[in-house]
Amino acid sequence: MSHQNRVPADRVSVVDVLAARMWMLGALSSDVVAAPPALAETAWREGLRRERCAAPLKARVRGRGDWDALPVELVTVLEEHAARELQRILMARAQLLEIDRLAAAHGLDVIVLKGGVAALADARAVDLIDVDVLAVQAEARTLAGLLDQAGYAGEGFSSTQHLHGRARGGQLEVEVHQQLDVGDCSWSATVWERAVPIAGTSRLRQLAPEDHLWHLLYHVGVQHPDRRGAVRDTLLTSYAIADCSVAALDAVATRIDVMPQRRALHDLLTMAGELAERRTVRDRFVRMAAAMFVVRRAGPTVPLAGVPVMAVGSWATALLCGWPEIRHQLGRVGMRTLGASTVSPLARIERRAPRLGRALRVCARLVRLPLAVALAFPLAAAAAVTSWRATRSRSW
């Protein structure tokens, strides 16, 4: 990679990245691809890195015959990013088909979640950074063990829903879930009854359209608010909307109405709906995109003081979003994960004395909490000011 390709994000204007984002949304939603804004290659590179939509964007522009009209700096960057995304998509597809073979050989049923569903369909494939699958609680550890026998190693994080992420030789990490966190235990327990077989596979299924849409909305709108309005996630949600009946969409909208994050969730649904219907997309999350540019840019420079950079970024995002997100972050302090700690001393204690190990993990989170919040406050303030300045003088 040339020196020009490695220009730091802090030398790229947030306004230029937002302009690139708006063009991407327009190109994906319109029947006619508008002329792209005159931006430097570094701005396009940063925009595509953040929005992760190069592969579908390239396919859409080529399909409309507008590829040759793009400026050379955009073509160069779009080709590079699309190639990387396609590599990850094909890798995910191969890994899912391997999971299907393992599941078939041992009589297991597996539901493919989120972007993995799109990876199995050429016309809908989007970028992935990991592969998420769901197994019934009694079979989740069996499936994880089969992956370990196939050369995977459980080195990633675990949560209340999934076991340690498993990786193998440069491939995508696989997270085996044994339950879905969508704020409704009774709903999570019944998704298997409605799951739909995936054509061309033996044991893979996907969530029913309504369930799939709700899971995507909850994942982005509640669990990962920093990704609200991201082009890749909006596109994936638009595919889910296209598969839903009117009754299913109404049911999802009703479910949103009782959520503390209902305003953001309704905006996510509406924005993805505009994209699904090929209407002009009004960017309801442009300020969030500008704020996240600042938060992620500052990540490598945050003074750690024993606090993970991810925790500082999560708290900065929560402070920007409001009380429901702050409460969600506070709830993570007492979170009981399905796997041992990734910190070796704590993991050893947990194996020998589980209750003591859990107590120590919670204490460690409590100690880091005020430090993370203290570091997050100035970061959130800087992000808020930057997003306001970047969006006040232009119509996005």
Stockholm file with secondary structure:
# STOCKHOLM 1.0

chainA/1-396         MSHQNRVPADRVSVVDVLAARMWMLGALSSDVVAAPPALAETAWREGLRRERCAAPLKARVRGRGDWDALPVELVTVLEEHAARELQRILMARAQLLEIDRLAAAHGLDVIVLKGGVAALADARAVDLIDVDVLAVQAEARTLAGLLDQAGYAGEGFSSTQHLHGRARGGQLEVEVHQQLDVGDCSWSATVWERAVPIAGTSRLRQLAPEDHLWHLLYHVGVQHPDRRGAVRDTLLTSYAIADCSVAALDAVATRIDVMPQRRALHDLLTMAGELAERRTVRDRFVRMAAAMFVVRRAGPTVPLAGVPVMAVGSWATALLCGWPEIRHQLGRVGMRTLGASTVSPLARIERRAPRLGRALRVCARLVRLPLAVALAFPLAAAAAVTSWRATRSRSW
#=GR chainA/1-396 SS CCSGGGCCGGGSCHHHHHHHHHHHHHHHHCSSCCCCCCCCHHHHHHHHHHHCCHHHHHHHHHHTTCGGGSCHHHHHHHHHHHHHHHHHHHHHHHHHHHHHHHHHHHTCCEEECTHHHHHTSGGGCCCCSEEEEECCHHHHHHHHHHHHHTTCEECSCCCSSBCCCEECTTSCEEEEESSCCSSCHHHHTTHHHHCEECTTCSSEEECCHHHHHHHHHHIIIIICGGGTTCHHHHHHHHHHHHTSCHHHHHHHHHHHHTSTTHHHHHHHHHHHHHHHTTCCCCCTTHHHHHHHHHHHHHGGGSCCTTCCHHHHHHHHHHHHHCHHHHHHHHHGGGCCCSSCCSSHHHHHHHHHCHHHHHHHHHHHHHHHHHHHHHHHHHHHHHHHHHHHHHHHTSCC
#=GC SS_cons         CCSGGGCCGGGSCHHHHHHHHHHHHHHHHCSSCCCCCCCCHHHHHHHHHHHCCHHHHHHHHHHTTCGGGSCHHHHHHHHHHHHHHHHHHHHHHHHHHHHHHHHHHHTCCEEECTHHHHHTSGGGCCCCSEEEEECCHHHHHHHHHHHHHTTCEECSCCCSSBCCCEECTTSCEEEEESSCCSSCHHHHTTHHHHCEECTTCSSEEECCHHHHHHHHHHIIIIICGGGTTCHHHHHHHHHHHHTSCHHHHHHHHHHHHTSTTHHHHHHHHHHHHHHHTTCCCCCTTHHHHHHHHHHHHHGGGSCCTTCCHHHHHHHHHHHHHCHHHHHHHHHGGGCCCSSCCSSHHHHHHHHHCHHHHHHHHHHHHHHHHHHHHHHHHHHHHHHHHHHHHHHHTSCC
//
